[in-house]
Amino acid sequence: MRIYLNLALLLYITFYIYSCASIGTPEGGPKDAQAPKLVESLPVSKSLQVSGKTIQLVFDENIRLKDLNRQLIITPNTNNTFETTVSKNTLKLEFEKPFEPNTTYFINFREAVEDVTEGNKAANLSLTFSTGTFLDSGQVKGTVRELYSNAAEAKTNVVLYPANDTTTIRKHKPFYFTQTDDKGNYQLQNVKDGEYRIYAHQDRNNNMIYDNDNERIGYLGNTIKVSSATPEQNLTTVRIDTKKPLVESSNKFVEEYQINYNEGLSAFNILQLAKTPAPFVYLSDKRGNKITVYPTAPNPSGKYLVSATDSAGNSRSDTLNIAFEGKKASRAGEAYTLKTEGSELTKDTPLDLTFKVPIKIVEPQGALTLVQDSVNRKVLNFPADLKLNPTATVLSIATPLTAKKSVQIILDTTKVLPVSGDRFRKQNTRLTISNKVNTGGLSGKITTKYKRYWVEVLNKANEIVYTLDSPKILQLEGLAPDTYRIRVKIDEDNNGQWRAGNADLTTIPEKIFYYPGSIDIKANWEIEIKEPDPLLSF
């Protein structure tokens, strides 16, 4: 009898396990690709005379929240905090205080709600309702772009402040706000009709306040009138620098003194404390934040008035104790370099000797000797045959190049000296002449109504390689093969300077014209900007 009972029990357990196993979804089935859909809301969207302090959304499947605090947009901003509860397919927002009377609320969840299986996000999930007898219908939309690059500003706040209110973007959170999409587009809706100040704000620290000079901001010079038919309001953002340049460190050497700033400088000067010229020349590095000072007189150590100005026009003066002492600065390697490809020189390449430090020519006669094709030897004199740039770091050979095979440059290091420190080592440069053309050209007619402007040509690395002051025709030769862009800074008020905005957040930047697209320059190729391509017209 015990055997029969055990057999019956075994059959029952086997049947039970099989039945349970056959209920589940087979592995490897299709993934859930459907986003949660809203099937019910409280209040119903576009409802009027809503009261209470609760919002409830019901979906067709179980949901979860992701990054709600950053994704959720509730306008107008009334500083009414809330608690969130998720139960299966239901989302509930319980506010601390009842909704404001006679107010239209717009609530946009953006990408905060997703299903629990595959993380599919609910699309276009928003809710509008009014505690009054009508819905506000004011709206404003447009595009936000960065001033210098014209690139779209993605995920940037666009905010409104009532024009007659004392709140400011520097100290208070906005009344209405939204964020741009990936293309820089934005739309504020269900706004109460009226006059507003509008801003675009790169809110890096996510506090809804413009309190960091490293954040870009866009604004208009005047208030805007918001209605159901508000014209598009496009904004450009710029980083407004209000901080003065600061000396971070300094380095002393026998023949030079280095000053390191926290940012790049546009102007620098040293005076004696009596405000008379100091016995120095100075040189900036490529970034502009390192200034190297070279003495031009013996024993000039002492206290000096050092003035620095950054690109935003912020200036600062410091009294520095400049001393030339300690070890020698590192000046290893060649005294100068030439713009060549290895040991080859093309006929369209200028013969410019670029020195590491400023130089002085103590004996103009025979400062340099140029030998062409081994037999044509010419002694060059300064300044008849040689030109020195304003920083005294580039010595250009003005003599025409007639060589067909080779060029030899002999620098007389007893006549050309660094402004301070030991003499240069002897350097005898031999170059082979190449008939190939390694550069290209760019030209185009400029049509404009403006009197003053600056044409900037930028390479692929976004570096400005040429700046031209108000040319009527663009004519560039010797461009290295690269991809270039053109932008034009326009001096609208004709004061001789281009304005990049102001900390008052009402003085707008002057215009920039961006030539559409990029221009590919190839070796031995001339490009002319003409129809049917876009023209240089602004």
Phi, psi and omega in degrees: 000321180296325180296316180296319179296317179297321179294317179297320179295320180296317179297321180295316180295318180298316180295322182294314179297317180297319181296317180295318184294331185277357183279321188296163177285132180301140178294149179085009178287175181296142178284155177285112181252002183270131177282152177301140178245137179284124180250343182199143176219151177226110002285165175290141182302139181072019177288154176247160177052045178281140177232176178098199182209028183232140172236134181226132178237134179241132183247171181274003176203168181294142186229168173217165181255146177223117175057046184299319185299327179272329185276325187286130176240120177239118177233145358288160179279114182244011179056037178260105183286162183213162173246145184248137176228131175242125177228103181057255184256017185237132177246132183230130175247116181251112183275154182290322182237156176298157178298148180295143179290150175052046183230135174265123180257137172238122184239119182241117182275347182047247184249030185277341185249128178217162179282164187274349185271305185241000181074024176293131187267137176295130185265142174051045183271105179214165184214133178234135175203165181230142173272357177254204185263000178207163177264130173298138186243006179295144179210153176212137180217167180170200182229146178242129179227155178281137191299311189281326184259344186064017179283147178296137177267101180275148176051046178249136180292138168240123192229155178236139173235132177304133185297329183267011181259153181273356179293147179228155181291342179282340185230342187230151175287152185286161177280313175239143176204157173208185177230149177286156174274190184293343179260008178083006180276148178218161173209124172255129183227167183055043178266141176291131180304140179158185180267133183222156166262132184244141180221151166247131193223121177277088190275081185294322183268005170058038178249004176066018181229141177273094184227021184217119181296344179280350178272137176281150180218145175236149183201167176249159181285339182229167174287164177241150178260113184268130175212189178287349181234041180294130175297158178302139178240101180266139183234150173241137183260152179209149175271116182265110184269118178247001183270137179282147179296141183239142173283120180269322181197171176214156180228131181259136173221165182298320187249001178201162180226125185253133178242123182253122180258163181279356180203169178289147182249149174257341179209147182209143180206149176233130176232156170289163184299335176278007178065031171258158183304142179268152183279060183222157157239153183218156188223137178260148174281181186297322180281341177088003182255003176236119180251126177253126184255131180242131180283144177245006178219156180289144174050057182269008183301144179158190181270136182222155177267114184252124181245134181227140179230133179268180186293341178272358179091004177284130184239151177211141176241138179227150172264116183245143174269094184272122182229143178248096185202172179096218182269171178281146176288150181285119177228043183289161177092195184288152179292324182215166176232158177238149178279090182224169172257096185068236179256015180258143179233126176269157185292340180267005179267124180292147177272085180247120177268114182258117183266154179288331183229159176300147183242165171227140180258103186276339177224104186295329184282121177070032179296333183209148178240133180245123179245120181249129180054034173070346186241330182272097185253128180225129175276126184259138181246154179252130011257010184297315185251350184230141178237139181244130182286169185301331180272001179059035180242349180235119178253114185257136178271116184272348180293133180300144180267116181247356184297147177250339183240313187208160177224139175235131180245123181242113180266128177274103185282001172269348182247332176249115187235155167293151182296338177210154177092186183292158178295156175293151170287153180299138181221119181243108187259126176244130183230144176264136180280129177249136180276348180287150179260121185261359184233170178232184182226161181217132180215163178174147177279140180254125177244122184204156174264354184269148180273324186231133180195165180232120178271122179247130176251121184246141178273186183296332179277008179066027177263140177282116181260337176217141170230121184243132184268105172053045178287149175272335177227134174275120181219105182235130175241161176071029178280128177294144178304124183186178174257125187242154171234155179237132171225153183232120175270126188254127178273084187295325182264005175054042179258007177085003179223148174265130185263129183254029181100177184211152181293347178287348178059028171230333177276107188279156176298150174286163190293151169233129173265130179248119175292127186294136177077191181236165183236122180268115178262129179243159180297139178058040183220128178254129178247128176248128178278110182204170179298148009276003177290160176303146183259164175276076184233123181208000000 
